[in-house]
Amino acid sequence: MNKMGGDLGWISASEVKEKLETSPENFQLLDVREPKEVREKRIPHSLSIPSEELEKRLGELDKNRETAVHCFSGLRSYKASLKLKHAGFDKIKNMDGGILSWIYETEKGSPKK
């Protein structure tokens, strides 16, 4: 339902990986999971700000860069993306499927097309 609502843009894990590799100066990846989750598995070059701390740590993010937000599966990142949008960030995308997608698409390989 959130995806169909069209309130936010969406980005795949493989697209995030490509942007991190090809244009890191114009792109940032925000991880809104809890510190324990981040210690278990972290996407390289991501910025970790737990969703509960996001509003008071907005200054750590660059409003001028395209920003992808992720969590474990996508719900917390969707809510965080809405907070960012309401705070004036206009280049926000939610990473579809969260870190679960990252593991599947970039580390184990995506299915053959």
C-alpha positions, 0 to 999 in steps of 0.5 A: 500500500505504501508503495502504491500510494506514490508518496515516495520514490523507491530504489532497488538495492542494486541501484543503491550499490551502483550509486555508492560506487559511481557517484558517492559525492551526490548520494547518501545511504541512511540506515535507520536500524538499531545499533545492534542490527547495524553491528550485525550487518552494515552496508558499506558507506552507509550513515547510521541514525536510528529512526528514533534519533532522526529528527534531532540528527537531521543536521548530519544529512546533506539535503542537496544529495540524493538520499536512500533510506533503508532498514531491515525490510522497509517499514521503518525506512518508509516512516523515516523517509516521510519524516525527511520529506516533511523536513524539507528533503526532496531527493528521498527514496526508500530502498525497496526490501531493506537490507534483506534485498541488499543481501540477496541482490548484491551479495548472493546475486539476483535471479537471471533475467 
